[in-house]
Structures are given as structure tokens and as C-alpha cells.
Amino acid sequence: MACPNCRAEVAGSPFCPQCGYRLDDQAEYPPQQHDSHGKPDASARRQNLVRHWAFPLLVLFVVIAFGVLALALIGFRDGQMEHELATRHAAAIHYNRGKVYLDVGWYQMAEAEFDEALRLVPGYTQAQEGQRIAQLEQTVTPSPTPSPSPPPTTTPLVPTPTPEVVVIPVTEVLFKEGTAHYENAEWEQAILKLEQLRLEDITYQPERVNEMLFQSYYHYGMELDDQDMVEAAIAQYSRALSLRPRHPEVEPLRRRADLYQSALDVWNVDWETAVNYLSALYELASDYKDAADRLYQASTIYAQMLIKQDRYCSAAKLYEQAIEIRDGEPDIVKLAEDTRHLCQFTTPAPTQTPPSDQMPYVEGKVHLGTLVATCYDSLTHRYDLCAQDAESDVSSTWIAQAEQPALSLDGSLLAYRSADPERPGLYAIRIVSTTIPITESTTVSESLTASSTVTTVTFLTITVESEAHYPTWSPDGTRVAYTQYDEAQEDWFIYIAQIGSTTPPQRIRKGEWPNWGSHGLLALTTCGGENDCGIHIYDPTRGRLRKVTASRQDRAAAWSPSGDEIAYLSDIGLSTNLYVAHVTA
């Protein structure tokens, strides 16, 4: 038969193979118009396209509509959850207030707070119980109506509290509750009550409160540590150390937990760094959690990576370290022997290297784009200063047994802290390049030609105090600020030393983590008063101090290039995070 739409011959099919016209649909769709060549015209082709694509487009539209609806429902649900959390938080605040009022005997005020908590959360069980107790106490308390004894009085049942009455009972109640939790070894509850007490009145028995807080932070940190909540434990140890810096029992606990968590952070990502952290931890506390097993695993995995890089000697040392941890593993012993053999027969001839206490030659300064940082050598178990260019993936050791590097703004001066126990203190290096003309009378190396640039390195002593830390250069490179611990006063102090002067360093004020900005201002962690701790900006010229942040946990401030912002670390929560603050705000 012929297609009524395009006149093509169709045999045994409900659709035309030429134009796709449905043959049994002639009553619904009339034949299309044709041009002079017998083909459907443009309007007919458009109608065919509409019929063919209408259903898929409708399905696509429905899918998109359902997707938008699903996203809207998810957003609505999240909003409802946030609203519910905020409501429960507000109800908890009213409940806590009511509990305090109930403890001091202000039953009407307590009932009002419980009522508000129940209005926000109708099924609040603790608030219902508090409301019942407040109502019961009011019925038991004598009313002001006449009675045989005592005589009638017009004094209201609940006197209007004065500010003095409000403050004293609340602090007493908080102190009593905090002490009870402390004596029952309920460390988390004790911390909550005692911190609330300090917010109410920091002068209320400060020595006793600080002692209980320190012990609570300390023991709660150990509890969290035992439960493998390492980050939370680090936060508690840090709070304890903020009250008693360098405490001999807490500081090692914080150190080992920090090393363990740092290793976990790079596990399966950076095996070299993991080995460094775990090696230091194993040396400090070999029985801490699974540190030994992790060091064994990390050492063997990293050794295999070094073998692929033909670094057989380093791999052999890692295998030896693994054998010391877990002896008797025949596979590891065999790998160690094979690697030592490869190390002996593939070690290159020794080359002359500069002394470990000198820097390599540079052209007068450390170039822009060079990273200078402290690196830990897991094989020698010591800290060195390393340098690496941004365009290179290879770092080199500059100064052995050194840490905490600080470069001057022009890159010609490098200050650092010595990690050598035989040579403690802070030191600096001045790098100077000089062009020497070569004449017949000049006695120099034969490698010099008509002129040559010679780089000289001058070592400077800033202080020989072993407790000095974190040097930082003034903008003009003439002074160095640093922090030093005073054991007699059990606190940290900021010092400023004049480079090249015989005058002893000057103690400025209490504080830690100094950092000198390009505008000549020092950012440091200190306290302007009893309850005024945080990162402050100090002007050494005028002696002025200005507060920027509000927690003694804020530390390690670093200036932005413009000098308008600082980045700093803080563990005011359950973990250490990086923050940015506007200095001008």
C-alpha cells in the first residue's frame, strides 16, 4: 500500500519507513502537505518532530520538576531541624536559669523559667519536674495572709532581688555544684560549672577555681585519650597548659597525643611524614596506643617506596627500625639483608659537603619563593633547618640541629633556635655577597676569573638562654623579638634584642608567640587583664596594647602582606583550627 503522507510504498508495517507516518492514525492526523517533488513540506516536518519529541520532553520536564521539589523538601527539612535545635537550645537556657533560681529559693522566678522552657518544648521532662517542685515549694512556704503565728505582714513572699543578692547566690551555687562534680570525678560537668562561674565572676575564689579547672582539664583529657578521642583530649590538655604552662605531667601527654594525631592526619597520604611523627612518638612513649604497630607498618611501606626510587640505604635503615620494633619477621629480615647489600654496592662515591653548621652559598639573600622550615630526620632523630625552592621537589638541609626559622623582610638575615643541647639559645646568620676584582696580585682560588662574587656568612648570637623561643625580625632587620619562659614566675615574657649591640635583651611584657609585622607592630598572645586574654597588637615604640581576639587559646599569629589581617591557630573548640582576623576591626 502507499503511504497517504509521502506516497512511499509500505508493506507489512504500521509506520511508513520514509516519513514515519502512522498508517492507522489517518483519522486523527490528516495527510501532510507535499511539495512538487512528493516530499513533506516544512510545516509537515515540524509536526512530525513535535509528535516524536513531545513525550520525551514531557518526561524530562517531570523529572526536573520532581528534582526541584526534592531539593525544596530537603531545604525545608534542614531548616526545620535548625529551628528545632535553636528552640531546644533556648529551652535548655531557660531550664538552667530555673534550676539556679530553684536552688536559691526563688520559686516564682524558677516556675516562670520552667514555664517558658515548656512553652518552647512541651515534652521537656526535666522542666516539668522542676515546675512541679517550684509549685510544691510555693504551697509549702507560708503565705503573707494572717495566721495565729506569726502576725500578718505585708512583705511579699518573694522579695525583689537586688544586684548584690543576684550575683552572690549564683556564684555560690555554681561553686558548690562545680566542687561536687569535681570531688565525684565528674570532670566534664565540673568544667561546665566552673567555666560558667568564671564567666559570672572571675574574682570568686580564683586560686581554688583555677586549681579545680586545671585538674578537671587534665583528668578529662586523659579520659578522652583513653577513649581514643585524641583531638578532644588535645584540646583539654591545651586548656590545662594555658593555666599552668610547661607542666611536667601535662606537657608530655599533650606532646604524645599531638604526634599521634598528626600521624593519623597524614596516614595513607604522606608516609615519610607519618614515619617522622611516629618515630618521635615511639621515642617519647613507645607504649602509647598502637604507635609501635603503626610505626612498623609505616616504616615497611615507606621502605618499599624508597627501594623503587633506588634509595637503598635509607630503606635499609627503615627496615632495621622495623626489626627493632617487631623482631622475628622472616620476610622483613630478608628484605633488610637484601637492601643492605644493595646499599653497599650502589652507594655513590662520597662528595665534599659543607659543614653542618653552615649555610650553602646563596647570592646575598634567600630568594623569593624559597621555603625555609623545620624538618625532622627520623633516622638521626633530630630537627634541622631545610630549604626548598618553590619550583623544585627536592629539599636540602641548611643548618643541622636547628628549628623555628625566621627570615628578615629582605631575606638577608635568618634567625633560628638551636636544637643542639650543647649550644642552646637563639642565633642569626647574615648573608653578604661581595664582588672581588681579580688582579695579578690577588691571591685567590684558580677558579676565579677577572671578577668573582664571594658569599660570606656571619653568625650572630641573640641569646644563649635555652628557654628562648620563636624569634621574629623587626621590619628594618635591626632587632629581634622572642619569647622566653621564666621558671621563677611560671610565665612567658616577650624580649627584644638589638642586633650587634652589647646591651642585654630588654623584657617588654608577658606574652607568647610574637610576630613582627611590616608596619612595625608586634602581634602576640598575652593578657591585658585578668579576663582580657587573646592575641593583642603591641606598639614597641609607644608601648600601646590593643586586643584583637578574645581567647588565651589563640596563638601563632602571622601577618598578611598588607598588614591588615592576621592568621592564627586556636583550639577553643574540640580541635585546632586556622582563623583570620581583621586587625583594623
Secondary structure by P-SEA (a helix, b strand, c coil): ccccccccccccccccccccccccccccccbbbbcccccccaaaaaaaaaaacaaaaaaaaaaaaaaaaaaaaaaaaaaaaaaaaaaaaaaaaaaaaaaaaaaacaaaaaaaaaaaaaaacccaaaaaaaaaaaaaaaaaccccccccccccccccccccccaaaaaaaaaaaaaaaaaaaaaacaaaaaaaaaaaaaaaccccaaaaaaaaaaaaaaaaaaaaaaacaaaaaaaaaaaaaaaccccaaaaaaaaaaaaaaaaaaaccccaaaaaaaaaaaaaacccccaaaaaaaaaaaaaaaaaaaacaaaaaaaaaaaaaaaccccaaaaaaaaaaaaaaaaccccccccccccccccccccccccbbbbbbbcccccbbbbbbbcccccbbbbcccccccccccccccbbbbbbccccccccbbbbbbbbbbbbccccccccccccbbbbbbbbbbbccccccccbbbbcccccccccccccccccccbbbbbbccccccccccccccccccccccbbbbbbbcccccccbbbbccccbbbbbcccccccccccccccccccccccccccccbbbbbcccc
